[in-house]
């Protein structure tokens, strides 16, 4: 069970998450797609970070180590397809709102999940899903009303039973569009967050993008926080400014050591982002004072002036 984000801060209140991670990855030659790494993190782990605010997170796949606690489920039979997998995951949820995600979304973020929840709440529909760069619906990057999903899953199973094809609960092999076609949906265009890794080329594109100048720092910080189990939003600009002041005003090795000490000081006080910011402010001010002492004519490092009424060196004592 995940509880990393207070539910009163989530648009629309509490939600559960179902992550589908048990596909065959045929276009990847059967590779373990959820375990493939982008920016040093498994694709599944990146998705779990994005939905960390879920009250309960269910991953439909065989169990594996994950950085966050989850519940595991499996469709019956394994490999029965996304509708059967969604049904298996949904059985372990209780919230009225469910975020449904695939496990191969390298650019999914917490902000994306919030956008979907907000769109669902304000749109008054039964679901809100992303559309990709070509305008196609992406039903596995979506937030749904759980009663609507259960209603349509029941309808599909009843239809399969009447037609005599109820094997595997009647859901085996069904495409997701059979489920979502009957739902009233809000569509949210997002060509980046909807990007999924179905092929090796897709994976290469994702790995290249996060190393672009405009993304690499945020990606690295997110990866480090995930690796260390840190769930803390810190103003990285403050720390970068501190590192610059320490490097320029003291010595280059002072930059990483100073930022480490700031983090250590904040942790000792059990502080959050505010404690980091305050410690960084104090250290930056110290670095500036340090630099002033080495600047001729400024600060306490300036040579003391001889008072105008003081006797000169040749004056009689």
C-alpha positions, -999 to 999 in steps of 0.1 A, spaced: 0 0 0 13 34 -9 8 65 12 35 89 2 12 118 -7 -16 130 17 -49 123 -1 -63 158 8 -37 173 -16 -47 151 -45 -73 167 -69 -106 148 -64 -95 131 -32 -82 96 -27 -75 73 -56 -62 38 -62 -38 28 -90 -37 -3 -112 -5 -8 -132 -5 -34 -160 30 -49 -162 25 -85 -174 25 -82 -212 45 -104 -235 66 -76 -250 66 -93 -284 80 -63 -302 109 -64 -278 116 -101 -284 100 -111 -251 123 -89 -231 114 -80 -195 99 -47 -205 90 -34 -170 126 -40 -159 142 -21 -188 160 10 -176 157 46 -187 178 70 -168 191 43 -145 156 33 -133 133 5 -144 103 16 -164 80 1 -138 97 20 -110 93 52 -129 56 46 -132 52 37 -96 69 70 -86 44 89 -107 14 73 -89 30 73 -54 0 93 -41 -24 63 -46 -40 50 -15 -35 14 -29 -13 5 -58 -19 -28 -76 6 -42 -101 -8 -69 -124 23 -91 -130 45 -116 -113 60 -101 -82 94 -85 -83 114 -60 -61 100 -25 -63 111 7 -45 75 13 -32 52 -12 -15 25 -25 -39 -1 -53 -40 3 -80 -67 -23 -95 -88 -24 -117 -119 -50 -122 -146 -63 -157 -151 -49 -172 -173 -17 -152 -173 -13 -134 -207 -51 -131 -211 -47 -95 -223 -52 -60 -209 -90 -62 -202 -85 -94 -181 -55 -78 -164 -74 -46 -156 -103 -67 -141 -78 -87 -119 -62 -55 -106 -95 -37 -101 -107 -65 -77 -80 -53 -52 -91 -16 -52 -118 2 -32 -115 38 -41 -142 54 -63 -114 67 -86 -88 45 -102 -57 55 -122 -49 29 -148 -14 28 -162 9 7 -183 43 -1 -170 62 13 -200 58 51 -197 92 67 -192 80 103 -191 50 98 -168 51 122 -138 32 130 -107 20 161 -124 5 139 -152 -15 119 -127 -28 151 -111 -38 165 -145 -58 133 -152 -75 134 -118 -84 171 -122 -98 165 -157 -119 137 -144 -132 157 -115 -139 189 -135 -152 172 -166 -179 152 -149 -172 122 -171 -165 86 -164 -129 88 -174 -100 111 -184 -73 97 -207 -43 110 -225 -41 112 -263 -7 108 -281 10 129 -307 -13 115 -334 -45 122 -313 -50 85 -305 -66 75 -272 -43 60 -246 -66 41 -222 -36 29 -202 -27 64 -191 -60 74 -176 -82 80 -145 -116 64 -143 -146 62 -121 -143 27 -107 -181 20 -107 -181 27 -145 -152 3 -151 -169 -24 -131 -202 -18 -149 -186 -23 -183 -165 -52 -172 -196 -70 -160 -214 -62 -193 -185 -77 -213 -186 -109 -192 -223 -112 -195 -221 -107 -232 -194 -134 -234 -215 -158 -213 -246 -153 -236 -224 -160 -267 -209 -191 -251 -174 -177 -250 -169 -173 -213 -135 -189 -211 -112 -169 -189 -141 -150 -175 -151 -139 -210 -124 -112 -211 -95 -131 -226 -80 -114 -256 -104 -85 -256 -89 -51 -267 -93 -22 -243 -114 -3 -268 -142 -28 -262 -142 -16 -226 -137 21 -231 -160 26 -261 -190 26 -238 -175 52 -214 -180 89 -214 -144 102 -216 -125 134 -213 -94 136 -235 -62 153 -224 -36 158 -252 0 150 -240 24 136 -266 52 133 -240 37 116 -210 17 92 -233 49 80 -250 54 43 -243 83 20 -250 70 -8 -273 102 -12 -294 139 -9 -290 138 23 -310 113 37 -285 136 28 -257 166 45 -274 145 77 -280 135 78 -243 171 73 -231 183 100 -254 157 125 -244 163 124 -207 200 132 -214 191 164 -232 202 196 -214 168 207 -204 159 174 -188 190 157 -175 193 175 -141 156 169 -131 159 132 -143 191 127 -123 177 142 -91 145 121 -94 167 90 -100 188 97 -69 158 104 -47 142 71 -59 174 52 -53 178 66 -18 142 64 -8 139 101 -4 104 116 -9 113 153 -6 107 182 -30 137 205 -27 143 238 -46 173 226 -66 179 262 -76 188 271 -41 213 243 -38 229 251 -72 233 287 -62 249 276 -30 273 253 -48 282 281 -72 289 305 -43 310 279 -24 330 270 -55 337 305 -65 341 321 -31 360 293 -14 373 265 -36 358 241 -61 358 211 -38 338 232 -13 307 229 -35 298 192 -31 310 191 5 289 222 14 257 209 -2 263 175 16 266 193 50 234 213 43 215 181 37 230 165 68 220 195 89 185 195 76 182 157 83 194 161 118 166 185 125 140 162 108 133 190 85 116 191 51 122 214 22 120 245 44 149 232 66 170 226 35 163 260 22 172 277 55 204 257 59 213 266 23 206 302 30 229 303 60 257 284 41 254 307 11 256 338 33 287 323 49 303 317 15 296 353 4 312 366 36 342 343 30 346 356 -5 343 392 7 373 388 30 394 380 -1 382 410 -21 404 441 -17 386 471 -4 355 452 7 343 435 39 365 428 69 394 418 46 400 455 36 432 470 50 424 492 80 427 529 72 448 552 95 425 577 112 431 612 99 438 626 134 462 599 143 499 607 146 520 596 117 549 572 120 574 601 125 554 620 150 570 624 184 557 600 210 
